[in-house]
């Protein structure tokens, strides 16, 4: 079976072609057009700007995905599209395009929850990826590495950690799952972005904080680990942001080493909370697999912390994370989710839902 996945929930415009055979999902193509350069100029995403860029690139991106997979639309068995959560203008670009394609071709259309899409990026076994920047439109070939270690077993625990979400989700199987906890205020990715701005770093904050943290002194600053001992599986990072703000105000001026030290303390605090809460839940629910997902999952320091702590605390539990270029928003994860959450609907019944949460 071959599925075209379309993702436009935020600032990326992405389309991908995935093929499933013998329970292995192979990524035939994945095109991502990002408007990051535009949003860096404003220090964050302006929804109207994001949607305008997506209107420009949605059809060319879909055509590029078909061309890269050496396929035509007639070869596609179904169309999957993100219908929420996300920015309403951006969601509408993808949803209305997918509905038009479904109407014109007669192909079934599968609405996909964006958050489930992040989780299902873990099931993709191989991933040739082409990334494009809307600002330059210069193609950049990303690694064609192969991941054949996707033997994910249930029950599984997914940590979805991104700019808008920090959620722990327990999966009994593909169709039965429930939320164990979520963010009460700032999500982890949002905290990275806000703290990066406080210490004079650019948007998005996560990647640059990780880079600066490599040169940081782990002992100079210590920030609180919010809710780490709360007994539940909720998250809160607004207090961490406030602690960094107070430190910055006390310092008055920041040299490069101080910025690195603050980045290190910030990252250590966030990673400590994410790992401790996730492993506590994994032990309580006796899971066989831990699935890291979402944009923050691209943080290699976070991945290594999970690998090391899982190995020593629960060695019989397997840890999975998507390829780095499949952690951020992309059409591949939407198509992957559609294979396992296959629930086609008439195109007339599909609407964008910006406030969608886990169903």
C-alpha positions in Angstrom: 0.0 0.0 0.0 1.2 3.5 -0.9 0.1 6.6 1.0 0.7 10.3 0.2 1.1 12.3 3.5 0.5 16.0 3.7 1.6 18.1 6.7 1.0 21.9 7.1 0.2 22.3 10.8 2.6 25.1 11.5 5.4 26.7 9.4 6.6 23.7 7.3 5.0 22.6 4.1 5.6 18.9 3.5 4.5 16.0 1.4 5.8 12.4 1.5 5.3 9.1 -0.2 5.4 6.0 2.0 5.0 2.3 1.1 4.1 -0.4 3.6 5.1 -4.0 2.8 5.4 -6.9 5.3 4.9 -4.5 8.2 7.9 -2.4 7.1 7.3 1.2 6.2 9.7 2.5 3.6 9.9 6.2 2.9 10.0 6.7 -0.9 10.3 10.5 -0.7 9.8 13.3 1.8 9.9 17.0 0.7 9.9 19.7 3.4 9.7 23.4 2.5 10.5 25.5 5.6 9.8 29.2 6.1 12.2 29.3 9.0 14.3 32.1 7.5 11.3 34.3 7.5 10.3 33.5 11.1 13.9 34.1 12.3 13.5 37.7 11.3 10.6 38.1 13.7 11.9 35.9 16.5 8.9 33.5 16.1 6.1 32.3 13.8 3.6 34.8 12.6 0.7 32.6 11.5 -0.4 34.7 8.5 3.1 34.7 7.1 3.4 30.9 7.5 0.1 30.3 5.7 1.0 32.6 2.8 4.2 30.6 2.2 2.3 27.3 2.4 -0.2 28.4 -0.2 2.8 29.1 -2.5 4.5 25.8 -2.0 1.9 23.1 -1.3 1.3 22.0 -4.9 5.0 22.1 -5.9 5.9 20.2 -2.8 3.4 17.5 -3.6 4.6 17.2 -7.2 8.2 17.0 -6.0 7.3 14.2 -3.6 5.7 12.3 -6.5 8.7 12.9 -8.8 11.2 11.9 -6.1 9.3 8.7 -5.6 9.1 8.1 -9.3 5.3 7.9 -9.0 2.2 9.5 -10.3 -0.9 10.3 -8.3 -2.6 7.3 -9.9 -0.1 5.1 -8.0 -1.2 6.4 -4.6 -3.7 4.2 -2.7 -4.7 6.9 -0.1 -4.1 10.5 1.0 -3.3 11.3 4.6 -3.4 14.9 5.9 -2.9 16.6 9.3 -6.2 18.1 10.4 -5.1 19.3 13.8 -3.8 20.6 16.1 -2.0 23.6 14.7 -2.5 27.0 13.2 -5.9 27.3 11.6 -4.6 29.1 8.4 -1.8 26.5 7.9 -4.1 23.6 8.6 -6.6 24.8 6.1 -3.9 24.9 3.3 -3.2 21.2 3.8 -6.7 20.0 4.5 -8.4 21.8 1.6 -5.6 20.6 -0.8 -6.0 17.0 0.3 -9.8 17.2 0.0 -9.5 18.6 -3.5 -7.1 15.8 -4.5 -9.4 13.2 -3.0 -12.4 14.6 -4.8 -10.5 14.8 -8.1 -8.9 11.4 -8.0 -11.4 9.4 -6.0 -8.7 8.3 -3.5 -9.7 7.7 0.1 -8.6 10.5 2.6 -7.4 9.8 6.1 -7.4 12.7 8.6 -4.4 12.3 11.0 -3.8 13.8 14.4 -0.5 15.7 14.2 0.6 14.5 17.6 0.0 10.8 16.7 2.0 11.6 13.5 5.0 12.4 15.7 4.7 9.1 17.5 4.5 7.1 14.3 7.6 8.6 12.9 9.2 5.8 15.0 7.8 3.1 12.7 9.6 4.4 9.5 12.3 2.0 8.6 14.2 3.9 5.9 14.2 7.5 5.1 15.6 9.3 2.0 14.8 12.9 2.7 15.0 16.1 0.6 14.6 19.4 2.5 14.0 22.7 0.9 14.0 26.3 2.3 11.3 28.6 1.0 13.7 31.5 1.2 16.3 30.0 -1.2 14.6 27.0 -2.8 18.0 25.3 -2.9 17.6 21.5 -2.4 19.7 19.9 0.3 20.1 16.1 0.2 19.9 14.7 3.7 21.3 11.3 4.7 19.9 8.2 3.1 20.6 6.0 6.1 18.5 2.9 6.8 16.9 2.0 10.1 15.8 -1.6 10.2 15.6 -1.7 14.0 12.0 -0.8 14.2 10.8 -3.8 16.2 8.5 -1.8 18.4 6.5 -3.9 20.9 3.4 -3.1 23.0 2.6 -1.9 25.6 4.6 1.2 24.7 5.0 4.7 26.2 5.4 7.7 24.0 6.8 11.0 25.1 5.7 13.7 22.6 7.9 16.7 23.2 7.7 19.8 21.0 7.1 23.5 20.9 3.5 23.2 21.9 3.3 19.8 23.6 4.9 17.8 26.3 2.7 14.7 26.7 3.1 11.1 28.0 0.9 8.7 26.2 0.5 5.0 27.1 -0.3 2.7 24.1 -1.8 -0.7 24.8 -1.8 -1.2 21.1 -2.3 0.9 17.9 -6.0 1.5 18.7 -6.0 1.8 22.5 -4.1 4.6 24.1 -4.5 7.2 26.9 -2.9 10.3 28.1 -1.0 9.9 31.4 0.0 13.5 31.7 0.7 16.7 29.8 2.0 20.2 30.1 0.3 22.6 32.5 1.8 25.7 30.9 5.0 26.0 28.7 5.9 23.0 26.8 9.6 22.0 26.7 10.1 23.3 23.2 8.4 26.6 24.1 10.7 26.9 27.1 13.7 26.4 24.9 12.5 29.1 22.6 11.7 31.6 25.3 14.9 31.0 27.3 16.9 31.3 24.1 15.5 34.8 23.6 16.2 35.7 27.3 19.9 34.9 26.8 20.3 36.5 23.4 20.1 33.5 21.2 18.1 33.2 17.9 14.9 31.3 17.1 14.3 28.4 17.2 15.9 28.0 20.6 16.3 24.2 21.0 19.1 23.6 18.5 21.2 26.6 19.4 20.8 25.9 23.2 22.0 22.4 22.6 25.0 23.7 20.6 25.9 26.3 23.2 25.4 23.8 26.1 28.2 21.6 24.8 30.6 24.4 25.9 28.8 25.2 29.1 30.0 24.6 32.7 27.5 22.1 34.3 28.3 23.4 37.8 28.0 27.1 37.4 24.2 27.4 37.4 21.5 25.1 38.8 17.9 25.7 37.8 14.8 24.1 39.3 13.3 20.8 37.9 9.6 21.7 37.9 7.2 19.0 39.0 9.9 16.4 39.0 8.7 14.9 42.3 5.0 15.8 41.9 3.9 12.2 41.8 1.9 12.6 38.6 2.9 12.8 34.9 2.3 16.4 34.2 4.9 18.9 33.1 5.5 22.6 33.7 8.4 24.7 32.4 7.2 28.3 33.1 9.0 28.3 36.4 12.2 27.3 34.8 11.8 30.3 32.4 11.3 32.6 35.4 14.4 31.3 37.1 16.5 31.9 34.1 15.0 35.4 33.7 16.0 36.3 37.3 19.5 35.0 36.8 19.9 37.1 33.7 18.6 40.2 35.5 21.1 39.6 38.3 24.0 39.1 35.8 23.1 42.3 33.9 25.6 41.5 31.1 26.2 38.2 29.4 29.5 37.1 27.8 29.7 34.1 25.5 30.8 31.7 28.2 28.0 32.8 30.5 25.5 32.2 27.7 26.9 28.7 27.2 26.7 28.1 31.0 23.1 29.2 31.1 22.2 27.1 28.1 23.8 24.0 29.8 21.9 24.6 33.0 18.6 25.1 31.1 19.1 21.9 29.0 20.1 19.9 32.0 17.0 20.9 33.9 14.6 20.1 31.0 16.2 16.8 30.2 16.2 15.7 33.8 12.5 16.2 34.1 11.7 14.5 30.8 13.8 11.5 31.5 12.8 11.0 35.2 9.1 11.3 34.6 9.1 9.1 31.5 11.1 6.3 33.1 8.9 6.4 36.2 5.9 5.9 34.0 7.6 3.2 32.0 8.3 1.3 35.2 4.8 1.8 36.6 3.1 0.6 33.4 5.7 -2.1 32.6 6.1 -1.1 29.0 8.3 -2.9 26.4 9.1 0.2 24.3 9.7 3.9 24.9 9.1 6.1 21.9 10.6 9.6 21.9 9.0 11.9 19.4 8.4 15.6 18.5 10.7 18.4 17.5 12.7 18.3 20.8 13.4 14.6 20.2 16.0 15.8 17.7 18.1 16.9 20.7 21.0 14.3 20.7 21.8 15.0 24.3 18.2 14.1 25.3 18.4 10.9 23.2 21.7 9.9 24.9 20.2 10.6 28.3 17.3 8.3 27.5 19.6 5.6 26.1 21.8 5.6 29.2 19.1 5.7 31.8 16.9 3.1 30.1 19.9 0.8 29.8 20.7 1.0 33.6 17.2 1.3 35.0 15.0 -0.9 32.8 17.3 -2.8 30.5 14.5 -5.0 29.1 12.7 -2.0 27.7 13.6 -0.8 24.2 14.1 2.9 23.4 13.3 4.4 20.1 13.7 7.8 18.5 13.0 8.8 14.9 15.8 9.9 12.6 16.7 13.4 13.4 15.2 14.8 10.2 11.9 13.0 11.0 11.5 14.6 14.4 10.4 17.9 13.2 7.1 18.4 11.2 7.1 16.3 8.0 4.6 14.5 5.7 6.3 11.2 6.3 5.1 10.9 9.9 1.5 11.7 8.8 1.5 9.0 6.2 3.1 6.5 8.7 0.3 7.2 11.2 -2.3 6.7 8.5 -1.1 3.1 7.9 -1.9 2.2 11.5 -4.8 4.6 12.2 -6.5 3.9 8.9 -9.9 5.5 9.1 -10.8 7.1 5.8 -13.7 9.5 5.8 -15.7 11.2 3.0 -13.8 14.3 2.0 -16.9 16.4 2.8 -16.7 15.4 6.5 -13.1 16.5 7.1 -12.5 19.9 8.7 -9.4 21.5 10.3 -9.4 21.4 14.1 -6.7 23.7 15.5 -7.6 22.7 19.1 -7.5 19.0 18.5 -5.8 17.0 21.3 -5.3 13.2 21.6 -8.6 11.6 20.9 
